[in-house]
Amino acid sequence: MQNESKLISISKKSFFSVVIILLVLIIGAGILTHVIPSGAYDRDGDMIINGTYHLIEDTNGYPYWRLLLAPFEVLGSSDGLSIIVISIFILVLGGTFTLMDKTGGIKVILKRLIAKYKTKKYVLLRIVILAFMMFGAFFGIFEESIALLPIMILLSLSLGWDTLIGLGMTMLAAGFGFASAITNPFSIGIASELANTNILSGVWYRLIVFGVLYFILSTFMVRYAKKIDKDPTKSLTYEDDLKKARSFDLSETMTFERELVIYKAYIWMFIIFLVSILLISVIDLILAVSLPTIPVMALIFLVGGLIAGYLVSRNIKYTLKVYLEGMLSVAPAILLIMMAASVKFVIVEGNVMDTILYYLSDVLSSQGAIVGILLIYALVIVTDFFIGSASAKAYLVIPLLIPLASLVGYSKELAILAFVFGDGYTNVIFPTSAVMLVGLSIGGVSYGKWFRWSGLLQLGILVLTALFLILAVWIGY
C-alpha cells in the first residue's frame, strides 16, 4: 500500500490504526442505538421544528449484524453522493500530484519558492498559515486545502522541517480559520440566514478572535519549526521523513528552458484552480447559493493535470499510466471516508440523534447565560463528532439554539459564535473527520502522532474559545 516512489501514498501503519479507531466508534454508535430511546423531531425540509420532538415506538436499535455493512450502506444515504464526490476528488488528487512528481513539476515549483524565501523561511511559514486561515475564515475552504497538502509537505521537508509542519500550515490552519469564521458561507452564512440576522452582524468580535487564533497558531508553528531546525530527531515523523527526503532530490539539474516549460504548465493549472475556487466562494457569499465546489476542483485537477502532464512529457501513454498509478495509491483512503461517515449513519438510522439533541436542549433551557452558552458550545462539539459538514450541522442545531437565546439570555450572534467555534478546529482532531483522516493518510502520519503533536494546542484553543464566549456574555455581545 505504501510506495516510496510515489508522492502521495497511504501508509499501511496509519491506515490500519485509523481503521481500528473507526471500527470501535462504529460499534460504539451501534451500542448507543440500543441504550438511548428512539425519537425524532418533525422537520420543514432540512430544518428541525422546535417543540415537535416525540418518541418512536417499536424500534430495537441498529442491528449489530449490520454494523460491518454500514460503511457500504452509507453510500445509499443522503450523504452518499457527497462521499462519492469526495472519493473521486481524492483519486484525482492522487493522479495529478503523482504525475506532477514524476514529470518534475513539484521539484521546479519548490525550487523557486525556496530560492525566494531561503533566508526568510519563518516569514514564509507565517504567510502560508495566514493564507490558509483566511481561506477558511472568509470562504469556507477546508476540504480544498487537501489539494495543496502534498506540495506543502514537500516544501516543509525541503526547508528542513517535517511532515507535521506541512500538515499544520495547511489542514490545521484551514481548520482554525473555520473556527474563527468571518464570512464563511457554510457556517456563518447559513447560520445567519436561519437566525434571520445579517452575516456581518457582530463581525468585529470574530475579527478579534481570528487575530488571536492566528497569533497562537503561527507562534506554535514557528516555535516548533525552530525546535526541528536545532534537532531534527525531535520530530515525531523523523524516520519516515528521512525516507521521503531520500526519494525526493531537489538537486537534480535541468536546462532553464525545460524548467520554464514545466513551471508554466503546472503553475497555470494552480492559477486556474485558485481563481475558480475564489470565484465560486464569492458567488456563494453574494448570492447565498451553494455551488458544487469539489466537483469543479476535481474537474480542474483532472483535465489540467493530464494536459500539463502531457505538455511536459509529450507522451500520452506514459501520462495516463502514471496518473492511474497515482489514483490507485490513494484508493484505500476511500474506505476511511466511508467508515467515518458511517458513524453518523448508524446514529441517525438508529433514531437516536434527535433524542440526544432533545435532552441536551432541555438541559440548556434551565441554565443561566454563562453556563448555558458553554453547554451550547458542548452541544455543537458533540454534534460535530458525528456530523462534520458545517451546513448540515447548521440546519440541524441552529433551529434549536436560536429559540433558546431568549430563554437563556444571550444574543443570536453569540449563539452563532458558539456554533462556529464548535464546528471549526474540532474537524482537525476528531477521528470521525474524513478530511483529516485523508490528510493524515496522505502524509503517512498516524492519528496517535497527530494527537500527540496537536492535542495540547487543541485543548488550549478549547479553553480559550470558552473564555471568548464567557467574555462575550459579560460585554453583552
C-alpha positions as CSV (number, residue, x, y, z in Angstrom):
1,M,0.0,0.0,0.0
2,Q,2.9,2.3,0.7
3,N,5.3,3.1,-2.1
4,E,8.3,5.4,-1.5
5,S,8.5,6.3,-5.2
6,K,5.0,7.9,-5.1
7,L,4.4,11.4,-3.9
8,I,1.0,10.5,-2.4
9,S,0.5,7.1,-0.9
10,I,-1.4,5.7,2.1
11,S,0.9,4.4,4.8
12,K,-0.1,0.9,5.9
13,K,0.6,1.6,9.6
14,S,-1.5,4.8,9.7
15,F,-4.3,3.2,7.6
16,F,-4.8,0.2,9.8
17,S,-4.5,2.3,13.0
18,V,-7.3,4.6,11.8
19,V,-9.4,1.6,10.7
20,I,-9.3,0.2,14.2
21,I,-10.3,3.5,15.7
22,L,-13.2,3.9,13.3
23,L,-14.4,0.3,13.9
24,V,-14.5,1.0,17.7
25,L,-16.5,4.2,17.0
26,I,-19.0,2.3,14.7
27,I,-19.5,-0.4,17.3
28,G,-20.0,2.3,20.0
29,A,-22.5,4.1,17.9
30,G,-24.4,0.8,17.4
31,I,-24.5,0.2,21.2
32,L,-25.9,3.7,21.7
33,T,-28.8,3.0,19.5
34,H,-29.8,0.1,21.9
35,V,-29.3,2.2,25.0
36,I,-30.8,5.6,24.1
37,P,-34.6,5.9,23.5
38,S,-35.6,6.4,19.8
39,G,-37.2,9.7,18.9
40,A,-37.5,12.3,16.2
41,Y,-38.4,16.0,15.5
42,D,-40.7,17.0,12.8
43,R,-38.9,18.8,10.0
44,D,-39.5,21.5,7.5
45,G,-37.1,20.4,4.8
46,D,-33.7,20.1,6.5
47,M,-34.7,22.2,9.5
48,I,-36.0,20.9,12.8
49,I,-39.3,22.3,14.0
50,N,-38.7,23.2,17.6
51,G,-41.1,21.7,20.2
52,T,-42.1,18.7,18.0
53,Y,-39.9,16.0,19.5
54,H,-41.7,12.7,20.0
55,L,-40.7,9.2,20.9
56,I,-40.7,6.4,18.3
57,E,-42.2,3.1,19.5
58,D,-41.4,-0.4,18.3
59,T,-37.7,0.2,17.5
60,N,-34.9,-2.1,18.5
61,G,-31.8,-0.1,17.7
62,Y,-29.4,-0.6,14.8
63,P,-28.9,-4.3,14.2
64,Y,-25.5,-5.4,15.4
65,W,-25.0,-7.7,12.4
66,R,-25.4,-4.7,10.0
67,L,-22.6,-2.6,11.7
68,L,-19.9,-4.0,9.4
69,L,-22.1,-3.3,6.4
70,A,-22.7,0.3,7.5
71,P,-19.7,1.8,5.5
72,F,-21.3,0.4,2.4
73,E,-24.9,1.2,3.3
74,V,-24.0,4.8,3.9
75,L,-23.5,5.2,0.2
76,G,-27.2,4.8,-0.3
77,S,-28.0,7.5,2.4
78,S,-28.3,11.3,2.0
79,D,-24.6,11.6,2.5
80,G,-23.8,9.0,-0.2
81,L,-23.4,11.5,-3.1
82,S,-21.0,13.6,-1.0
83,I,-18.9,10.6,-0.1
84,I,-18.7,9.6,-3.7
85,V,-17.7,13.1,-4.9
86,I,-15.0,13.4,-2.2
87,S,-13.7,9.9,-3.1
88,I,-13.4,10.8,-6.7
89,F,-11.7,14.1,-5.8
90,I,-9.1,12.1,-3.7
91,L,-8.4,9.8,-6.6
92,V,-7.9,12.7,-8.9
93,L,-5.5,14.4,-6.5
94,G,-3.5,11.2,-6.3
95,G,-3.2,11.0,-10.1
96,T,-2.4,14.7,-10.6
97,F,0.2,15.0,-7.9
98,T,1.9,11.7,-8.8
99,L,2.1,12.9,-12.4
100,M,3.5,16.3,-11.2
101,D,6.1,14.5,-9.2
102,K,7.2,12.1,-12.0
103,T,7.4,14.9,-14.5
104,G,9.4,17.3,-12.3
105,G,6.6,19.8,-11.6
106,I,6.9,19.6,-7.8
107,K,10.7,20.0,-7.9
108,V,10.5,23.1,-10.1
109,I,7.8,24.8,-8.0
110,L,9.6,24.1,-4.7
111,K,13.0,25.2,-6.0
112,R,11.6,28.6,-7.0
113,L,9.8,29.0,-3.6
114,I,12.9,28.0,-1.7
115,A,15.2,30.3,-3.7
116,K,12.9,33.3,-2.9
117,Y,12.4,32.6,0.8
118,K,15.6,30.7,1.7
119,T,16.7,33.3,4.3
120,K,13.1,34.2,5.3
121,K,11.6,30.7,5.8
122,Y,9.8,31.6,9.1
123,V,8.2,34.6,7.3
124,L,7.1,32.2,4.6
125,L,5.6,29.9,7.3
126,R,3.6,32.7,8.8
127,I,2.4,33.8,5.4
128,V,1.2,30.3,4.4
129,I,-0.6,29.9,7.7
130,L,-2.4,33.3,7.3
131,A,-3.4,32.4,3.7
132,F,-5.0,29.1,4.7
133,M,-6.7,30.6,7.8
134,M,-8.1,33.3,5.6
135,F,-9.4,30.8,3.1
136,G,-11.2,29.0,5.9
137,A,-12.5,32.2,7.7
138,F,-13.7,34.1,4.6
139,F,-14.5,31.5,2.0
140,G,-15.1,28.2,3.9
141,I,-12.3,26.4,2.3
142,F,-11.3,23.3,4.3
143,E,-11.6,20.2,2.2
144,E,-10.0,22.1,-0.6
145,S,-6.8,22.5,1.5
146,I,-6.0,18.9,0.9
147,A,-5.4,19.8,-2.8
148,L,-2.2,21.7,-1.8
149,L,-1.2,19.4,1.0
150,P,1.4,17.3,-0.9
151,I,3.3,20.4,-2.1
152,M,3.2,21.9,1.4
153,I,4.6,18.7,3.0
154,L,7.4,18.6,0.5
155,L,8.0,22.4,1.0
156,S,8.3,21.7,4.7
157,L,10.8,18.9,4.2
158,S,12.8,20.9,1.7
159,L,13.2,23.7,4.3
160,G,14.5,21.3,6.8
161,W,11.2,20.7,8.8
162,D,8.9,17.7,8.9
163,T,5.6,16.4,7.7
164,L,3.7,17.7,10.7
165,I,4.6,21.3,9.8
166,G,3.3,20.6,6.2
167,L,0.0,19.4,7.7
168,G,-0.1,22.2,10.2
169,M,0.3,25.1,7.8
170,T,-2.5,23.7,5.5
171,M,-5.0,21.5,7.1
172,L,-4.6,22.7,10.7
173,A,-4.6,26.4,9.6
174,A,-7.7,25.9,7.5
175,G,-9.5,24.3,10.5
176,F,-8.5,27.2,12.7
177,G,-9.8,29.6,10.0
178,F,-13.1,27.7,10.1
179,A,-13.2,28.1,13.9
180,S,-12.7,31.9,13.6
181,A,-15.0,32.3,10.6
182,I,-15.7,35.8,9.5
183,T,-17.9,35.4,6.3
184,N,-17.6,31.7,5.8
185,P,-20.8,31.0,3.7
186,F,-21.1,27.4,5.0
187,S,-21.1,28.2,8.7
188,I,-21.7,31.9,9.4
189,G,-23.6,32.4,6.2
190,I,-26.2,29.5,6.7
191,A,-26.4,30.1,10.5
192,S,-27.1,33.8,10.0
193,E,-29.8,33.1,7.4
194,L,-31.5,30.6,9.6
195,A,-31.3,33.0,12.5
196,N,-32.6,35.8,10.4
197,T,-29.6,38.1,11.1
198,N,-27.0,39.8,8.9
199,I,-23.8,37.8,8.1
200,L,-21.7,40.8,9.2
201,S,-23.6,41.3,12.5
202,G,-21.1,41.0,15.3
203,V,-18.2,40.6,12.8
204,W,-15.9,42.9,14.9
205,Y,-15.7,40.3,17.7
206,R,-15.0,37.5,15.2
207,L,-12.2,39.5,13.7
208,I,-10.5,39.8,17.1
209,V,-10.9,36.0,17.6
210,F,-9.3,35.5,14.2
211,G,-6.3,37.6,15.1
212,V,-5.8,35.9,18.4
213,L,-6.1,32.4,16.9
214,Y,-3.7,33.3,14.1
215,F,-1.1,34.6,16.5
216,I,-1.4,31.4,18.7
217,L,-1.2,29.0,15.7
218,S,1.6,30.8,13.9
219,T,3.6,31.1,17.1
220,F,3.1,27.5,17.9
221,M,4.2,26.5,14.4
222,V,7.3,28.8,14.3
223,R,8.5,27.6,17.7
224,Y,8.1,24.0,16.6
225,A,9.9,24.8,13.3
226,K,12.9,26.3,15.2
227,K,12.9,23.2,17.5
228,I,13.2,21.0,14.5
229,D,15.9,23.2,13.0
230,K,18.0,22.7,16.1
231,D,17.4,19.0,16.4
232,P,15.5,17.2,13.6
233,T,15.3,14.0,15.7
234,K,12.8,15.7,18.0
235,S,10.2,15.3,15.2
236,L,7.6,12.6,15.7
237,T,7.9,11.8,12.0
238,Y,11.7,11.9,11.8
239,E,12.3,8.3,10.5
240,D,9.5,8.5,7.9
241,D,10.6,11.9,6.7
242,L,14.2,10.6,6.1
243,K,12.7,8.1,3.6
244,K,10.6,10.8,1.9
245,A,13.7,13.1,1.7
246,R,15.8,10.4,0.1
247,S,13.2,9.8,-2.6
248,F,12.8,13.5,-3.3
249,D,16.0,15.2,-4.5
250,L,15.9,18.9,-5.4
251,S,19.5,18.9,-6.6
252,E,18.6,17.4,-9.9
253,T,19.7,19.7,-12.7
254,M,17.8,20.6,-15.9
255,T,18.1,23.2,-18.5
256,F,16.4,26.6,-17.9
257,E,14.2,26.1,-20.9
258,R,13.0,22.7,-19.6
259,E,12.4,24.1,-16.2
260,L,10.4,27.0,-17.6
261,V,8.1,24.7,-19.7
262,I,7.4,22.6,-16.6
263,Y,6.8,25.6,-14.4
264,K,4.4,27.3,-16.8
265,A,2.4,24.1,-17.4
266,Y,1.7,23.4,-13.8
267,I,1.5,26.9,-12.4
268,W,-1.3,27.8,-14.8
269,M,-3.2,24.7,-13.5
270,F,-2.9,26.1,-10.0
271,I,-3.8,29.6,-11.0
272,I,-7.0,28.4,-12.7
273,F,-7.7,26.3,-9.6
274,L,-7.3,29.1,-7.1
275,V,-9.2,31.6,-9.3
276,S,-12.1,29.2,-9.8
277,I,-12.4,28.4,-6.1
278,L,-12.3,32.1,-5.1
279,L,-15.0,32.9,-7.8
280,I,-17.2,30.1,-6.5
281,S,-16.7,31.2,-2.9
282,V,-17.6,34.9,-3.8
283,I,-20.7,33.8,-5.7
284,D,-21.7,31.6,-2.7
285,L,-21.3,34.6,-0.4
286,I,-23.0,37.2,-2.6
287,L,-25.9,35.1,-4.0
288,A,-26.3,32.8,-0.9
289,V,-26.2,29.7,-3.1
290,S,-24.2,26.6,-2.8
291,L,-22.3,25.8,-5.9
292,P,-20.6,22.3,-6.4
293,T,-17.0,23.3,-5.3
294,I,-15.4,19.9,-5.1
295,P,-16.7,18.6,-8.5
296,V,-15.3,21.7,-10.1
297,M,-12.0,21.2,-8.3
298,A,-11.8,17.6,-9.4
299,L,-12.5,18.5,-13.0
300,I,-9.8,21.2,-12.9
301,F,-7.2,18.9,-11.5
302,L,-8.2,16.0,-13.8
303,V,-8.2,18.0,-17.1
304,G,-5.5,20.4,-16.0
305,G,-3.2,17.7,-14.6
306,L,-3.5,15.5,-17.7
307,I,-2.9,18.4,-20.1
308,A,0.0,19.8,-18.1
309,G,1.5,16.3,-17.7
310,Y,1.3,15.7,-21.5
311,L,2.8,19.1,-22.3
312,V,5.7,18.2,-20.1
313,S,6.2,14.5,-21.0
314,R,4.9,14.6,-24.7
315,N,3.8,11.0,-24.2
316,I,0.1,10.4,-23.7
317,K,0.6,6.7,-22.8
318,Y,3.1,7.5,-20.1
319,T,0.9,10.3,-18.8
320,L,-2.1,8.1,-18.4
321,K,-0.1,5.2,-16.9
322,V,1.4,7.4,-14.2
323,Y,-1.9,9.1,-13.5
324,L,-3.6,5.7,-12.9
325,E,-0.8,4.6,-10.6
326,G,-1.3,7.7,-8.6
327,M,-5.0,7.1,-8.3
328,L,-4.5,3.6,-7.1
329,S,-2.0,4.7,-4.5
330,V,-4.7,6.7,-2.6
331,A,-7.6,4.3,-3.2
332,P,-7.5,3.0,0.4
333,A,-8.5,6.4,1.7
334,I,-11.9,5.9,0.3
335,L,-12.6,3.1,2.8
336,L,-11.6,5.5,5.6
337,I,-14.1,8.1,4.3
338,M,-16.9,5.5,4.2
339,M,-16.2,4.3,7.7
340,A,-16.0,7.8,9.2
341,A,-19.4,8.7,7.6
342,S,-21.0,5.5,8.8
343,V,-20.7,6.6,12.5
344,K,-23.2,9.3,11.9
345,F,-25.2,6.9,9.6
346,V,-25.7,4.4,12.4
347,I,-26.7,7.1,15.0
348,V,-29.3,8.5,12.5
349,E,-30.6,5.2,11.3
350,G,-31.0,4.1,14.9
351,N,-33.2,7.1,15.5
352,V,-31.2,8.5,18.5
353,M,-29.6,11.6,17.0
354,D,-32.7,13.7,17.7
355,T,-33.1,12.2,21.1
356,I,-29.6,13.3,22.0
357,L,-30.4,16.8,20.7
358,Y,-33.7,16.9,22.7
359,Y,-32.2,16.0,26.0
360,L,-29.3,18.4,25.6
361,S,-31.5,21.3,24.6
362,D,-33.8,20.5,27.6
363,V,-30.8,20.9,29.9
364,L,-29.8,24.1,28.2
365,S,-33.2,25.8,28.7
366,S,-32.9,25.8,32.5
367,Q,-29.4,27.3,32.7
368,G,-28.1,30.8,33.2
369,A,-26.4,32.8,30.4
370,I,-22.7,31.7,31.0
371,V,-23.4,28.1,31.8
372,G,-26.0,28.0,29.0
373,I,-23.6,29.3,26.4
374,L,-20.9,26.8,27.4
375,L,-23.4,23.9,27.3
376,I,-24.4,25.1,23.8
377,Y,-20.7,25.0,22.8
378,A,-20.5,21.5,24.2
379,L,-23.7,20.5,22.2
380,V,-22.1,21.7,18.9
381,I,-18.9,19.9,19.7
382,V,-20.8,16.7,20.4
383,T,-22.8,17.1,17.2
384,D,-19.6,17.8,15.2
385,F,-18.2,14.4,16.3
386,F,-20.9,12.8,14.2
387,I,-21.6,15.4,11.6
388,G,-18.5,17.1,10.1
389,S,-20.4,19.2,7.5
390,A,-20.9,22.8,8.7
391,S,-24.0,23.3,6.6
392,A,-25.7,20.0,7.6
393,K,-24.9,20.8,11.2
394,A,-26.3,24.3,10.9
395,Y,-29.6,23.1,9.7
396,L,-29.7,20.5,12.5
397,V,-28.8,22.6,15.5
398,I,-29.3,26.3,14.7
399,P,-33.2,26.0,14.8
400,L,-32.7,24.6,18.3
401,L,-30.2,27.2,19.5
402,I,-31.9,30.4,18.4
403,P,-35.2,29.8,20.4
404,L,-33.1,29.2,23.4
405,A,-31.4,32.6,23.1
406,S,-34.2,34.5,24.8
407,L,-34.7,31.8,27.4
408,V,-31.0,31.7,28.5
409,G,-30.3,35.4,27.9
410,Y,-27.8,35.5,25.0
411,S,-28.0,37.1,21.6
412,K,-28.3,35.4,18.2
413,E,-24.8,36.5,17.4
414,L,-23.4,34.7,20.5
415,A,-25.3,31.5,19.6
416,I,-23.8,31.6,16.1
417,L,-20.3,32.3,17.6
418,A,-20.6,29.2,19.8
419,F,-21.7,27.2,16.7
420,V,-18.7,28.4,14.7
421,F,-16.2,27.6,17.5
422,G,-17.6,24.0,17.8
423,D,-17.7,23.5,14.1
424,G,-14.1,24.6,13.3
425,Y,-11.0,23.2,14.9
426,T,-12.7,20.0,16.1
427,N,-12.6,18.9,12.4
428,V,-8.8,18.5,12.8
429,I,-8.9,16.5,16.0
430,F,-12.0,14.2,15.9
431,P,-11.2,10.8,14.3
432,T,-14.6,10.9,12.5
433,S,-13.4,13.8,10.3
434,A,-13.0,12.3,6.8
435,V,-10.9,15.2,5.6
436,M,-8.5,14.9,8.5
437,L,-8.2,11.2,8.0
438,V,-7.4,11.6,4.3
439,G,-4.8,14.3,5.1
440,L,-3.1,12.2,7.7
441,S,-3.1,9.2,5.3
442,I,-1.6,11.3,2.5
443,G,1.1,12.5,5.0
444,G,1.7,9.0,6.3
445,V,1.1,10.2,9.9
446,S,-0.8,8.0,12.4
447,Y,-3.7,9.5,14.3
448,G,-1.8,8.9,17.5
449,K,1.2,11.0,16.4
450,W,-1.1,13.8,15.2
451,F,-2.9,13.8,18.6
452,R,0.4,13.9,20.5
453,W,1.6,16.8,18.4
454,S,-1.5,19.0,18.3
455,G,-3.5,17.7,21.3
456,L,-2.3,20.3,23.8
457,L,-2.8,23.1,21.3
458,Q,-6.3,21.9,20.6
459,L,-7.0,21.7,24.4
460,G,-5.7,25.3,24.8
461,I,-7.9,26.5,22.0
462,L,-10.9,24.8,23.6
463,V,-10.3,26.7,26.8
464,L,-9.6,30.0,25.0
465,T,-12.7,29.8,22.9
466,A,-14.7,29.0,26.0
467,L,-13.2,32.2,27.6
468,F,-14.1,34.2,24.5
469,L,-17.8,33.0,24.9
470,I,-17.8,34.0,28.6
471,L,-16.3,37.4,27.8
472,A,-18.9,37.9,25.1
473,V,-21.6,37.3,27.7
474,W,-20.1,39.8,30.1
475,I,-19.8,42.6,27.5
476,G,-23.3,41.9,26.1
477,Y,-22.2,40.7,22.7
